[in-house]
Amino acid sequence: MPAIRTVLGDIVPDKAGITLTHEHVRYAYQGCEFDHNNVWDFDTVAREVGDAVRAMSRDYGVRTMVDLTPPDIGRHPALLAEVSRRSGMHIIATAGFYAEGMGIGFYWRRKAVDYIADVLVRDLTEGMVYDNQLTPYKAGIIKVASGGMAETPPGPNGLRIGPYEERVMKAAARAQRKTGAPIGTHTQPADYKSTNPGLEMLDILEKEGADPGKVMMGHAFIKPQLDQLKALCKRGVILQIDHIGIPWMSPSTEVLDEQIATLCCQLADAGFLDNLVFSYDRFFSHGRGPITQEEPDQDNTRVPVGYLFEKFAPRLAKKGFGKAELHKVLVDNPSRILAF
């Protein structure tokens, strides 16, 4: 029987309940571990994040959370497990890599596709490695990413996908073929002005045998066109509706929420309700130095854990997207996609 793989063990899909498909227990770029101003205490962070996650479960019924944090932006298997224990939340950890402009360290840039694929499979089936030590905690999803901090210029191949990103995508598809695990993605919203980065990514994944129905396309609702989203749905991809309450690349929360809600309803009306999942992309702990002009604070750290339920769901309801549709997107779709 298919199961959902969490850091504390497999669960049957029916136990997943309300599920958020793209969150971060601790988000931290490579290099922060050498910063005197970024020293952190494991127990303090586990307690603070555990309290916030437990409140989200207790007050809003969230039962499962995908921590879509790969190793190159701070994945900490033991922290995920401890937060899960303290909160009662099912937490799904991530194998894979972030975009090459901000991740995919030098070590991995010299590895072949099959080598990377083998490591991803071992993360999913044996346990994740942290600080050169094998842990007992397994990943339950694979991450791939494209794009940098702004619009990505096309490369020699005409795509907004770098050579190391492409290598990881091929490896992820091969690992999915062996395990059946889902794939979660990061795309750069600004790239939707010039191309459909989701389709560029999907072409690579599918060529290597990935199942589009097991691919969740992240950040596709920030700067999209409806026809781009429909094109992805027609290929079978799952669209992740994220940054709810987080005004990324938008003048305000109100503007982005209204845009996302409208597109969500248009896709549901077009028959693509099965292709939608929800999440925040919240940073429950952010590994960083002081807030400065060069590195300002991010709204991902500030969105209330109940915002989706208290603010966004009523907005959808006014547009005719009711409890049945909400249950499909928050419960039924994730349990289907995350099981393998």
C-alpha positions, 0 to 999 in steps of 0.5 A: 500500500502507498504510504506518506514518508515522514521523518518519524515514519510512514503514515497511511495517506488517510492520516495526513489530514490538512496538509501544507506542501511547502514550508520551512522549519529552518531556512538558512543559506550556505555559509551562515554556519560560519557567522558569529551573529548566526549562532543558534541553540537547538533546544530553543529553536525546537521549542519555539518552532514546535510551539508555533507548529503545535498551535497551527495543528491545534487551532486550525487542524493542520496535520501534515507539513512538507518541509521543502528545505534541501540540504543547501538551504539548511535541512536539519533532520534531527531538528525536523524530527524534534519539532515533529515530536514536540508538535504532533505534526507529521513532517515530510523532509526533502532530498534534492537541491535549491537553485544553482545561483543560491545552492548546489555546492561545488562538491555536487557540481562535480558529480554525475547525474546517476551519482546524484540520483543514487544519493537522492534514493538513499535519502528516501530509503536509508536516511538523510546525512547531516554533518557527515553522519547518517541519521535515521530520518528519511526524506519523503519528497525530492526538490528541484529548483531554477532561477536566481534572485531576479529574472533569469537570462536564457542560457546557451540552450535557450532555457532559464535553467542552468547546467547544474540545475538541469543535472539535478532535475535529471537525477530527481526524475531518475530517483522518482522512477526508482522510488515513486516519490513526489517532486516539489519545485521552486521556479522564479516568478519573474521568469514567467514574463518571458517564458513558462519556466514550469514547462521548461522544467517539466520537459526535462523531468518528463524526458527522464521519465518523471510522472507529472502528476507527482510534480508540484510546481512552486511559486507559479501564482506570483507573476503568472498568466492564466494560460500558462497555468492551464498549460501546466495543468493540461500536462498533468502537473500539480500547481502549488498555490503558495505565498498566501499572505506573503506579498512576494514581488507584489505591492501588498498582501491584498493585491497578491491574495486577490490575484491568487484567489481569482486564478484559483477559482478560474482553474477550478471552474476550468476543471483543474481542481485536482491539480491544486495544493496550498501552502505559505512558504513560511520560515518558522526559523530563519538562519541569518545575521542582522537585518540590514538594508542589504539583507532586509527582513522577509515576510515569510517569517511574519505571516500568521499560522492561521492566515490561510484559514482566517483570511484567505479561505473566506476570500475564496468562499466569497468567490464560490470556492467553498468547503468541498473545494477547500477539502479537496485542495488541502486534504485529498490532493496532497494525500494522493500526491505525497503517497508512494 
